[in-house]
Amino acid sequence: MKLSVVTTLYRSAPYVREFHTRVSATACACVGDHYEIIMVNDGSPDDSLDIAVALAGDDRHLRVVDLSRNFGHHKAIMTGLEHATGDRVYLIDSDLEEEPEWLPAFAEQMEQTGCDVVYGVQERRKGDTFERWSGRWFYRGFKALTGLELPEDVVTARLMSRRYVEALVSHREREIFLAGLWYITGFDQRPRRVKKHNTSETTYTLTRKFSLLVNSVTSFSNAPLIGIFNIGVVISMAAVAYFAYLLINWAILSRPLSGWTSVMASIWLLGGMIISFIGVLGIYLSKVYSETKQRPYTIVRRVYGGDDDDAAR
């Protein structure tokens, strides 16, 4: 049985050498000489690529996939999975917050249960109070708006079967939300509690998390569009009722009406709602525009290590 270890590089220079040493030792202990390590350089601005290429020159098990620019973590992961050829694929981040030594325990659980995926779940979400709070509400907001109950506090590290990986990379969305794709791909997936370390500050600010939530919800659900329709129906019914009240007041009570402040407030409220609704429609249209162009979601500049045919891609 062949094992593929897939990781991505972005500002990873301080960790690449140690990661390579530890993951090589772990993979060798599990499957002997039948393994490969695939590092995807996601346009890292430091010397991560140079270090990885030097390591590949001394290790025939290592291949380095150099992307033409930074495409984003999720897209880089999908590219790495496409290059993996193993019967089992171990996906893990290279910053050593996730331990390469988790692999034997993941493999043992997969053997015992016969499942297709063993994924890590944090015992306690790392980071400060804000990071834990925002992460928790991200998953709750996603569930409320899509109906998909994603497992919370998952980490990147996961061991996957060949058939699961093939099904996963068959998704061709240009706007990728990887946690959602992991979930909807299906198969038998089992969690395993792990302790994630804190070696670096998170790059997911509140703004980025909100942007990710909008992107993920609009990629996996039409709930916002249905919500707009429902709100429009409620407003229309309220308007009809209010119009009936005005007619009755004019025909029977015959007294002048006041309330210009409330009228103006209603105009501003409805105007703001209309603009926001148009914005939601615009988000969906932009996704349709992006998908119909069918641009590749990453471009590989060069592959180091492996066969010469790979290097020519």
C-alpha positions in Angstrom: 0.0 0.0 0.0 1.3 3.4 -1.0 0.9 6.5 1.2 0.8 10.1 -0.1 1.4 13.0 2.3 0.1 16.3 1.0 0.9 19.7 2.5 1.0 23.4 1.4 3.7 26.0 1.8 3.0 29.7 2.6 5.4 31.5 4.9 6.5 28.1 6.0 10.3 28.6 5.8 10.9 28.2 9.6 9.1 24.8 9.6 9.8 23.1 6.3 13.0 21.2 7.3 11.6 19.9 10.6 8.3 19.0 9.0 10.0 17.1 6.3 12.2 15.2 8.8 9.3 14.3 11.1 6.8 13.3 8.4 9.4 11.2 6.5 10.2 9.3 9.7 6.5 8.8 10.4 5.6 7.7 6.9 8.5 5.3 6.8 7.5 3.7 10.1 4.0 3.2 8.8 4.5 1.9 5.2 8.3 1.5 4.8 9.6 2.8 1.5 6.1 3.1 -0.1 5.3 6.7 0.3 5.5 10.1 -1.3 5.5 13.6 0.1 3.9 16.4 -2.0 4.5 20.0 -1.0 2.5 22.7 -2.9 4.1 26.1 -2.9 1.2 28.6 -2.9 3.2 31.6 -4.0 5.0 31.9 -0.7 6.9 35.2 -0.4 9.7 33.8 1.8 12.3 31.1 0.8 10.0 28.1 1.5 10.3 27.0 -2.1 14.1 27.1 -2.2 14.3 25.0 1.0 11.7 22.5 -0.3 13.5 22.2 -3.7 16.8 21.6 -1.9 15.2 18.9 0.2 13.7 17.3 -2.9 17.1 17.1 -4.5 18.2 14.8 -1.6 14.9 12.9 -1.1 13.4 10.9 -4.0 10.2 10.6 -2.1 9.6 14.4 -2.1 7.9 16.3 -4.9 7.4 20.1 -4.9 4.5 21.6 -6.9 5.2 25.3 -7.5 2.1 27.4 -8.3 2.5 30.4 -10.5 1.2 32.7 -7.8 -0.8 32.7 -4.5 -4.2 31.1 -5.2 -5.3 30.4 -1.6 -4.9 27.6 0.9 -8.0 25.6 -0.2 -7.1 25.7 -3.9 -3.5 24.7 -3.2 -4.7 21.7 -1.1 -6.9 20.6 -4.0 -4.0 20.8 -6.4 -1.9 18.7 -4.0 -4.6 16.1 -3.8 -4.8 15.9 -7.6 -1.1 15.1 -7.7 -1.3 12.4 -5.0 -1.1 8.8 -6.2 -1.2 6.9 -3.0 -3.8 4.4 -1.9 -4.2 6.5 1.2 -3.6 10.2 1.4 -2.6 12.0 4.6 -3.4 15.7 4.4 -1.7 18.0 6.9 -0.5 21.6 7.3 3.2 22.2 7.4 3.4 24.7 10.2 3.7 21.9 12.8 0.5 23.0 14.6 -0.7 19.6 13.5 1.7 16.7 14.4 2.9 14.4 11.6 3.0 11.7 14.4 -0.8 11.6 14.4 -0.6 9.4 11.3 -0.3 6.0 13.0 -3.3 6.6 15.2 -5.4 7.8 12.2 -4.3 4.7 10.2 -5.2 2.4 13.1 -8.6 3.9 13.5 -9.2 3.6 9.7 -8.2 -0.1 9.8 -10.4 -0.9 12.8 -13.5 0.9 11.5 -13.1 0.4 7.8 -14.0 4.1 7.2 -12.9 6.2 4.3 -11.8 9.3 6.3 -10.3 9.9 9.7 -10.2 13.6 10.5 -8.8 15.6 13.4 -11.1 17.5 15.8 -9.5 19.9 18.3 -10.0 19.0 22.0 -10.1 22.7 22.7 -10.0 25.3 19.9 -6.7 27.1 19.9 -6.3 30.8 20.1 -7.6 33.6 22.3 -11.2 34.2 23.3 -12.0 36.1 20.1 -10.7 33.4 17.8 -12.6 30.7 19.6 -15.8 32.8 19.8 -15.7 33.8 16.1 -14.9 30.2 15.0 -17.9 28.9 17.0 -20.3 31.4 15.5 -19.0 30.8 12.0 -20.1 27.2 12.1 -23.4 28.1 13.8 -24.1 30.8 11.1 -23.3 28.4 8.4 -25.6 25.7 9.8 -28.4 28.2 10.2 -28.2 29.5 6.7 -27.5 26.3 4.8 -28.9 23.5 7.0 -25.5 21.6 6.7 -24.2 20.6 10.1 -20.4 20.7 9.6 -18.3 19.2 12.3 -16.9 22.0 14.5 -13.3 22.7 15.3 -11.9 20.4 12.6 -8.3 20.7 11.6 -6.7 20.2 8.2 -5.1 16.9 9.2 -7.0 13.9 7.9 -6.3 10.4 6.4 -8.3 9.6 3.3 -8.9 6.6 1.1 -8.2 6.6 -2.6 -11.8 6.5 -3.6 -12.7 9.4 -1.3 -9.9 11.6 -2.7 -11.0 10.8 -6.3 -14.5 11.8 -5.4 -13.3 15.0 -3.7 -11.2 16.3 -6.5 -14.0 15.6 -9.0 -15.7 18.8 -7.7 -14.8 21.6 -10.1 -16.0 24.7 -8.3 -13.9 27.8 -8.8 -15.1 29.3 -5.4 -13.8 26.6 -3.0 -14.9 26.1 0.6 -13.0 23.0 1.5 -14.8 22.2 4.8 -18.1 22.1 2.8 -16.6 19.9 0.1 -15.3 17.5 2.7 -18.8 17.2 4.1 -20.8 16.8 0.9 -18.5 14.3 -0.6 -19.9 11.8 1.8 -18.5 8.3 2.5 -17.8 7.1 6.0 -16.0 9.8 7.9 -14.9 9.4 11.6 -13.5 12.1 13.9 -10.5 11.8 16.2 -9.7 14.1 19.0 -6.3 15.9 18.7 -4.5 18.7 20.4 -3.5 21.4 18.0 -0.5 23.5 18.9 -0.2 27.3 18.5 3.0 28.1 16.6 1.8 31.1 14.7 -0.9 33.8 14.7 -4.0 33.0 12.7 -4.4 34.8 9.3 -8.2 34.6 9.5 -9.3 38.1 10.8 -12.9 38.9 11.5 -13.2 40.4 8.0 -11.8 37.3 6.4 -14.1 35.1 8.4 -17.1 37.1 7.5 -16.1 37.0 3.8 -15.5 33.2 4.1 -19.0 32.8 5.6 -20.6 34.7 2.8 -18.7 32.7 0.2 -19.5 29.4 1.8 -23.2 30.1 2.4 -23.7 31.3 -1.2 -21.7 28.3 -2.5 -23.8 25.7 -0.7 -27.3 27.1 -0.3 -30.0 29.2 -1.9 -31.4 30.1 1.5 -30.5 33.8 1.1 -32.5 34.0 -2.1 -35.5 32.2 -0.4 -35.2 34.6 2.5 -35.4 37.6 0.2 -38.6 36.2 -1.3 -40.1 35.5 2.1 -39.2 39.0 3.4 -40.7 40.5 0.2 -44.0 38.7 0.7 -44.2 39.9 4.3 -43.5 43.5 3.3 -46.1 43.3 0.5 -48.7 41.9 2.9 -47.9 44.6 5.4 -48.2 47.3 2.7 -51.6 46.0 1.6 -52.8 46.0 5.1 -51.6 49.6 5.7 -53.2 50.7 2.4 -56.5 49.3 3.5 -56.1 51.2 6.8 -55.5 54.4 4.9 -58.6 53.9 2.8 -60.8 53.2 5.8 -59.4 56.2 7.6 -60.1 58.5 4.6 -63.5 57.1 3.9 -65.0 56.7 7.4 -63.0 58.6 9.9 -62.3 61.6 7.7 -59.5 63.0 9.7 -56.1 64.2 8.5 -53.1 61.9 8.9 -49.8 62.8 10.5 -46.5 60.9 10.7 -44.1 62.1 8.1 -41.2 60.9 10.2 -42.5 57.3 10.1 -43.0 57.6 6.4 -39.5 58.8 5.8 -38.1 56.1 8.1 -40.1 53.5 6.2 -38.7 54.8 2.9 -35.1 54.6 4.2 -35.7 51.1 5.6 -37.2 49.8 2.4 -34.5 51.5 0.3 -31.7 49.9 2.4 -33.4 46.5 2.2 -33.7 46.8 -1.6 -30.1 47.7 -2.0 -29.0 44.8 0.3 -31.2 42.4 -1.7 -29.7 43.5 -4.9 -26.3 42.9 -3.4 -27.2 39.3 -2.5 -28.4 38.7 -6.0 -25.2 40.2 -7.3 -23.1 37.8 -5.2 -24.9 34.8 -6.8 -24.6 36.3 -10.2 -20.9 36.8 -9.7 -20.5 33.2 -8.8 -22.4 32.1 -11.9 -20.1 34.4 -13.9 -17.0 32.9 -12.3 -18.1 29.3 -12.8 -19.1 29.8 -16.5 -15.7 31.1 -17.4 -14.2 27.7 -16.4 -10.8 29.1 -15.6 -8.4 26.7 -13.9 -8.4 27.4 -10.2 -4.6 27.0 -10.0 -1.7 27.1 -12.5 1.3 25.0 -11.9 4.6 26.6 -12.9 6.8 23.6 -12.3 7.0 20.3 -10.4 10.4 19.6 -8.8 11.4 16.0 -8.1 9.6 12.9 -9.5 9.7 12.1 -13.2 10.8 14.5 -15.9 7.3 14.4 -17.4 6.0 15.9 -14.1 8.6 18.7 -14.2 7.5 19.6 -17.7 3.9 20.3 -16.7 
